Amino acid sequence: MKELLITLTWDTEARVWIAESDDVPGLVLESGSFDALIERVRVAVPELLELNGAAPAPVQLRMVSERCERLAM
């Protein structure tokens, strides 16, 4: 089974989560909700793979999230 890496990053200024992946051409999504973004990724990945001509096959999504915040001291 092929594994696809999806990176979920918090944009502090825009206050949204952003999903991107080098493994899925064209994948760039955003949402104010982490859970909503994951759902959008689940729907978009198969559609984008099909549009990019990938043969239908089971894939595993590895979603890695990162959120950094600056604290005023």
N, CA, C and O atoms as CSV, one atom per row, in Angstrom:
chain,resi,resn,atom,element,x,y,z
A,1,MET,N,N,0.851,-1.173,0.000
A,1,MET,CA,C,0.000,0.000,0.000
A,1,MET,C,C,0.898,1.238,0.000
A,1,MET,O,O,1.856,1.334,0.767
A,2,LYS,N,N,0.566,2.161,-0.864
A,2,LYS,CA,C,1.353,3.391,-0.968
A,2,LYS,C,C,0.942,4.366,0.134
A,2,LYS,O,O,-0.243,4.546,0.414
A,3,GLU,N,N,1.940,4.988,0.752
A,3,GLU,CA,C,1.693,5.981,1.800
A,3,GLU,C,C,1.950,7.381,1.248
A,3,GLU,O,O,2.976,7.633,0.617
A,4,LEU,N,N,1.005,8.284,1.493
A,4,LEU,CA,C,1.123,9.671,1.056
A,4,LEU,C,C,1.266,10.564,2.281
A,4,LEU,O,O,0.491,10.455,3.232
A,5,LEU,N,N,2.250,11.439,2.253
A,5,LEU,CA,C,2.486,12.350,3.372
A,5,LEU,C,C,1.740,13.653,3.143
A,5,LEU,O,O,1.929,14.313,2.121
A,6,ILE,N,N,0.899,14.021,4.087
A,6,ILE,CA,C,0.144,15.269,4.063
A,6,ILE,C,C,0.610,16.097,5.263
A,6,ILE,O,O,0.594,15.617,6.397
A,7,THR,N,N,1.024,17.336,5.009
A,7,THR,CA,C,1.481,18.220,6.075
A,7,THR,C,C,0.378,19.209,6.418
A,7,THR,O,O,-0.133,19.910,5.545
A,8,LEU,N,N,0.014,19.261,7.698
A,8,LEU,CA,C,-1.005,20.178,8.195
A,8,LEU,C,C,-0.297,21.212,9.071
A,8,LEU,O,O,0.296,20.868,10.093
A,9,THR,N,N,-0.363,22.470,8.665
A,9,THR,CA,C,0.366,23.526,9.356
A,9,THR,C,C,-0.587,24.634,9.764
A,9,THR,O,O,-1.465,25.022,8.993
A,10,TRP,N,N,-0.415,25.141,10.977
A,10,TRP,CA,C,-1.229,26.247,11.482
A,10,TRP,C,C,-0.627,27.569,11.023
A,10,TRP,O,O,0.559,27.816,11.238
A,11,ASP,N,N,-1.432,28.419,10.393
A,11,ASP,CA,C,-1.018,29.759,9.992
A,11,ASP,C,C,-1.560,30.726,11.031
A,11,ASP,O,O,-2.757,31.009,11.061
A,12,THR,N,N,-0.672,31.235,11.885
A,12,THR,CA,C,-1.066,32.090,12.999
A,12,THR,C,C,-1.734,33.375,12.526
A,12,THR,O,O,-2.736,33.800,13.103
A,13,GLU,N,N,-1.194,33.995,11.489
A,13,GLU,CA,C,-1.752,35.256,11.009
A,13,GLU,C,C,-3.148,35.080,10.423
A,13,GLU,O,O,-4.056,35.854,10.729
A,14,ALA,N,N,-3.319,34.066,9.583
A,14,ALA,CA,C,-4.618,33.834,8.945
A,14,ALA,C,C,-5.577,33.071,9.852
A,14,ALA,O,O,-6.782,33.035,9.604
A,15,ARG,N,N,-5.036,32.465,10.899
A,15,ARG,CA,C,-5.807,31.666,11.857
A,15,ARG,C,C,-6.540,30.498,11.182
A,15,ARG,O,O,-7.721,30.252,11.425
A,16,VAL,N,N,-5.785,29.785,10.319
A,16,VAL,CA,C,-6.324,28.614,9.626
A,16,VAL,C,C,-5.272,27.505,9.585
A,16,VAL,O,O,-4.070,27.763,9.658
A,17,TRP,N,N,-5.750,26.277,9.468
A,17,TRP,CA,C,-4.898,25.136,9.205
A,17,TRP,C,C,-4.764,25.001,7.696
A,17,TRP,O,O,-5.733,25.207,6.965
A,18,ILE,N,N,-3.563,24.656,7.222
A,18,ILE,CA,C,-3.296,24.497,5.796
A,18,ILE,C,C,-2.772,23.082,5.556
A,18,ILE,O,O,-1.885,22.612,6.268
A,19,ALA,N,N,-3.326,22.411,4.550
A,19,ALA,CA,C,-2.879,21.070,4.161
A,19,ALA,C,C,-2.165,21.167,2.825
A,19,ALA,O,O,-2.675,21.770,1.881
A,20,GLU,N,N,-0.974,20.567,2.747
A,20,GLU,CA,C,-0.191,20.525,1.515
A,20,GLU,C,C,0.507,19.171,1.430
A,20,GLU,O,O,0.721,18.499,2.439
A,21,SER,N,N,0.856,18.786,0.201
A,21,SER,CA,C,1.563,17.519,0.034
A,21,SER,C,C,2.333,17.504,-1.272
A,21,SER,O,O,1.790,17.850,-2.321
A,22,ASP,N,N,3.593,17.107,-1.213
A,22,ASP,CA,C,4.379,16.885,-2.428
A,22,ASP,C,C,3.940,15.597,-3.124
A,22,ASP,O,O,4.177,15.419,-4.318
A,23,ASP,N,N,3.299,14.701,-2.369
A,23,ASP,CA,C,2.856,13.414,-2.910
A,23,ASP,C,C,1.537,13.517,-3.669
A,23,ASP,O,O,1.187,12.615,-4.430
A,24,VAL,N,N,0.807,14.608,-3.467
A,24,VAL,CA,C,-0.497,14.796,-4.122
A,24,VAL,C,C,-0.465,16.147,-4.845
A,24,VAL,O,O,-0.789,17.171,-4.244
A,25,PRO,N,N,-0.082,16.161,-6.113
A,25,PRO,CA,C,-0.012,17.418,-6.847
A,25,PRO,C,C,-1.337,18.178,-6.810
A,25,PRO,O,O,-2.404,17.618,-7.059
A,26,GLY,N,N,-1.238,19.461,-6.495
A,26,GLY,CA,C,-2.429,20.306,-6.457
A,26,GLY,C,C,-3.117,20.388,-5.113
A,26,GLY,O,O,-4.073,21.147,-4.954
A,27,LEU,N,N,-2.646,19.616,-4.136
A,27,LEU,CA,C,-3.308,19.644,-2.823
A,27,LEU,C,C,-2.858,20.861,-2.025
A,27,LEU,O,O,-1.722,20.928,-1.557
A,28,VAL,N,N,-3.757,21.811,-1.879
A,28,VAL,CA,C,-3.569,22.961,-1.001
A,28,VAL,C,C,-4.967,23.317,-0.507
A,28,VAL,O,O,-5.789,23.842,-1.259
A,29,LEU,N,N,-5.226,23.024,0.764
A,29,LEU,CA,C,-6.526,23.288,1.370
A,29,LEU,C,C,-6.323,24.058,2.660
A,29,LEU,O,O,-5.252,24.001,3.264
A,30,GLU,N,N,-7.358,24.783,3.082
A,30,GLU,CA,C,-7.281,25.458,4.384
A,30,GLU,C,C,-8.635,25.404,5.061
A,30,GLU,O,O,-9.678,25.296,4.416
A,31,SER,N,N,-8.586,25.484,6.391
A,31,SER,CA,C,-9.800,25.490,7.199
A,31,SER,C,C,-9.466,26.028,8.585
A,31,SER,O,O,-8.353,25.846,9.077
A,32,GLY,N,N,-10.421,26.682,9.200
A,32,GLY,CA,C,-10.250,27.168,10.559
A,32,GLY,C,C,-10.335,26.042,11.580
A,32,GLY,O,O,-9.950,26.217,12.736
A,33,SER,N,N,-10.837,24.890,11.155
A,33,SER,CA,C,-11.005,23.736,12.038
A,33,SER,C,C,-10.088,22.602,11.597
A,33,SER,O,O,-10.073,22.229,10.424
A,34,PHE,N,N,-9.326,22.056,12.540
A,34,PHE,CA,C,-8.428,20.941,12.261
A,34,PHE,C,C,-9.211,19.731,11.753
A,34,PHE,O,O,-8.843,19.128,10.744
A,35,ASP,N,N,-10.292,19.377,12.454
A,35,ASP,CA,C,-11.090,18.205,12.064
A,35,ASP,C,C,-11.747,18.392,10.701
A,35,ASP,O,O,-11.820,17.448,9.914
A,36,ALA,N,N,-12.226,19.601,10.417
A,36,ALA,CA,C,-12.839,19.865,9.117
A,36,ALA,C,C,-11.796,19.752,8.007
A,36,ALA,O,O,-12.104,19.279,6.912
A,37,LEU,N,N,-10.578,20.178,8.282
A,37,LEU,CA,C,-9.520,20.080,7.279
A,37,LEU,C,C,-9.204,18.625,6.965
A,37,LEU,O,O,-9.013,18.271,5.802
A,38,ILE,N,N,-9.148,17.789,7.975
A,38,ILE,CA,C,-8.884,16.364,7.756
A,38,ILE,C,C,-9.977,15.761,6.871
A,38,ILE,O,O,-9.677,14.974,5.973
A,39,GLU,N,N,-11.221,16.114,7.111
A,39,GLU,CA,C,-12.320,15.613,6.280
A,39,GLU,C,C,-12.173,16.092,4.843
A,39,GLU,O,O,-12.399,15.325,3.907
A,40,ARG,N,N,-11.798,17.351,4.662
A,40,ARG,CA,C,-11.604,17.887,3.311
A,40,ARG,C,C,-10.463,17.159,2.601
A,40,ARG,O,O,-10.550,16.893,1.403
A,41,VAL,N,N,-9.397,16.836,3.331
A,41,VAL,CA,C,-8.270,16.100,2.756
A,41,VAL,C,C,-8.735,14.719,2.299
A,41,VAL,O,O,-8.385,14.274,1.206
A,42,ARG,N,N,-9.521,14.045,3.132
A,42,ARG,CA,C,-10.007,12.701,2.788
A,42,ARG,C,C,-10.821,12.698,1.495
A,42,ARG,O,O,-10.781,11.729,0.736
A,43,VAL,N,N,-11.547,13.760,1.247
A,43,VAL,CA,C,-12.359,13.851,0.033
A,43,VAL,C,C,-11.501,14.279,-1.160
A,43,VAL,O,O,-11.646,13.735,-2.254
A,44,ALA,N,N,-10.613,15.245,-0.953
A,44,ALA,CA,C,-9.850,15.830,-2.058
A,44,ALA,C,C,-8.762,14.914,-2.606
A,44,ALA,O,O,-8.517,14.911,-3.813
A,45,VAL,N,N,-8.107,14.139,-1.749
A,45,VAL,CA,C,-6.976,13.326,-2.209
A,45,VAL,C,C,-7.377,12.351,-3.316
A,45,VAL,O,O,-6.722,12.339,-4.358
A,46,PRO,N,N,-8.415,11.537,-3.145
A,46,PRO,CA,C,-8.775,10.629,-4.247
A,46,PRO,C,C,-9.137,11.376,-5.532
A,46,PRO,O,O,-8.797,10.929,-6.627
A,47,GLU,N,N,-9.823,12.507,-5.399
A,47,GLU,CA,C,-10.195,13.290,-6.576
A,47,GLU,C,C,-8.955,13.815,-7.290
A,47,GLU,O,O,-8.864,13.736,-8.515
A,48,LEU,N,N,-7.995,14.354,-6.531
A,48,LEU,CA,C,-6.774,14.889,-7.139
A,48,LEU,C,C,-5.924,13.780,-7.756
A,48,LEU,O,O,-5.342,13.970,-8.824
A,49,LEU,N,N,-5.849,12.638,-7.103
A,49,LEU,CA,C,-5.076,11.529,-7.667
A,49,LEU,C,C,-5.681,11.086,-8.997
A,49,LEU,O,O,-4.957,10.808,-9.954
A,50,GLU,N,N,-7.001,11.021,-9.053
A,50,GLU,CA,C,-7.678,10.641,-10.296
A,50,GLU,C,C,-7.412,11.681,-11.389
A,50,GLU,O,O,-7.103,11.325,-12.527
A,51,LEU,N,N,-7.532,12.967,-11.038
A,51,LEU,CA,C,-7.270,14.029,-12.017
A,51,LEU,C,C,-5.830,14.009,-12.527
A,51,LEU,O,O,-5.563,14.393,-13.665
A,52,ASN,N,N,-4.906,13.561,-11.678
A,52,ASN,CA,C,-3.493,13.489,-12.050
A,52,ASN,C,C,-3.136,12.181,-12.750
A,52,ASN,O,O,-1.969,11.940,-13.059
A,53,GLY,N,N,-4.142,11.332,-13.001
A,53,GLY,CA,C,-3.921,10.111,-13.767
A,53,GLY,C,C,-3.353,8.946,-12.993
A,53,GLY,O,O,-2.839,8.002,-13.593
A,54,ALA,N,N,-3.432,8.987,-11.675
A,54,ALA,CA,C,-2.939,7.863,-10.871
A,54,ALA,C,C,-3.904,6.689,-10.993
A,54,ALA,O,O,-5.122,6.865,-10.983
A,55,ALA,N,N,-3.343,5.497,-11.109
A,55,ALA,CA,C,-4.171,4.297,-11.175
A,55,ALA,C,C,-4.881,4.092,-9.848
A,55,ALA,O,O,-4.277,4.295,-8.795
A,56,PRO,N,N,-6.147,3.696,-9.872
A,56,PRO,CA,C,-6.866,3.462,-8.608
A,56,PRO,C,C,-6.180,2.366,-7.792
A,56,PRO,O,O,-5.949,1.261,-8.282
A,57,ALA,N,N,-5.868,2.684,-6.568
A,57,ALA,CA,C,-5.224,1.720,-5.669
A,57,ALA,C,C,-5.411,2.227,-4.247
A,57,ALA,O,O,-5.535,3.431,-4.024
A,58,PRO,N,N,-5.433,1.315,-3.291
A,58,PRO,CA,C,-5.528,1.770,-1.902
A,58,PRO,C,C,-4.293,2.597,-1.522
A,58,PRO,O,O,-3.170,2.262,-1.898
A,59,VAL,N,N,-4.517,3.661,-0.785
A,59,VAL,CA,C,-3.425,4.483,-0.279
A,59,VAL,C,C,-3.640,4.727,1.208
A,59,VAL,O,O,-4.760,4.659,1.713
A,60,GLN,N,N,-2.557,5.007,1.882
A,60,GLN,CA,C,-2.617,5.367,3.303
A,60,GLN,C,C,-2.178,6.817,3.421
A,60,GLN,O,O,-1.155,7.212,2.862
A,61,LEU,N,N,-2.953,7.604,4.149
A,61,LEU,CA,C,-2.595,8.998,4.363
A,61,LEU,C,C,-1.887,9.140,5.703
A,61,LEU,O,O,-2.431,8.773,6.744
A,62,ARG,N,N,-0.671,9.675,5.670
A,62,ARG,CA,C,0.049,10.002,6.904
A,62,ARG,C,C,-0.039,11.511,7.047
A,62,ARG,O,O,0.595,12.254,6.298
A,63,MET,N,N,-0.833,11.960,8.017
A,63,MET,CA,C,-1.019,13.390,8.232
A,63,MET,C,C,-0.179,13.820,9.427
A,63,MET,O,O,-0.355,13.331,10.543
A,64,VAL,N,N,0.731,14.738,9.168
A,64,VAL,CA,C,1.636,15.244,10.189
A,64,VAL,C,C,1.285,16.705,10.410
A,64,VAL,O,O,1.259,17.498,9.469
A,65,SER,N,N,1.012,17.058,11.677
A,65,SER,CA,C,0.617,18.442,11.960
A,65,SER,C,C,1.697,19.172,12.740
A,65,SER,O,O,2.472,18.582,13.493
A,66,GLU,N,N,1.713,20.486,12.527
A,66,GLU,CA,C,2.663,21.333,13.232
A,66,GLU,C,C,1.985,22.658,13.561
A,66,GLU,O,O,1.353,23.286,12.711
A,67,ARG,N,N,2.134,23.061,14.807
A,67,ARG,CA,C,1.597,24.347,15.233
A,67,ARG,C,C,2.605,24.991,16.168
A,67,ARG,O,O,2.950,24.426,17.206
A,68,CYS,N,N,3.071,26.162,15.801
A,68,CYS,CA,C,4.019,26.910,16.618
A,68,CYS,C,C,3.367,28.209,17.039
A,68,CYS,O,O,2.680,28.859,16.251
A,69,GLU,N,N,3.587,28.577,18.274
A,69,GLU,CA,C,3.027,29.845,18.785
A,69,GLU,C,C,4.100,30.587,19.551
A,69,GLU,O,O,4.945,29.981,20.209
A,70,ARG,N,N,4.059,31.901,19.459
A,70,ARG,CA,C,4.998,32.758,20.174
A,70,ARG,C,C,4.302,33.285,21.438
A,70,ARG,O,O,3.162,33.746,21.381
A,71,LEU,N,N,4.974,33.214,22.533
A,71,LEU,CA,C,4.436,33.709,23.790
A,71,LEU,C,C,5.128,35.003,24.179
A,71,LEU,O,O,6.353,35.106,24.115
A,72,ALA,N,N,4.348,35.977,24.576
A,72,ALA,CA,C,4.931,37.227,25.063
A,72,ALA,C,C,5.324,37.014,26.525
A,72,ALA,O,O,4.518,36.556,27.335
A,73,MET,N,N,6.536,37.343,26.843
A,73,MET,CA,C,7.038,37.131,28.215
A,73,MET,C,C,7.330,38.453,28.851
A,73,MET,O,O,7.760,38.503,30.003
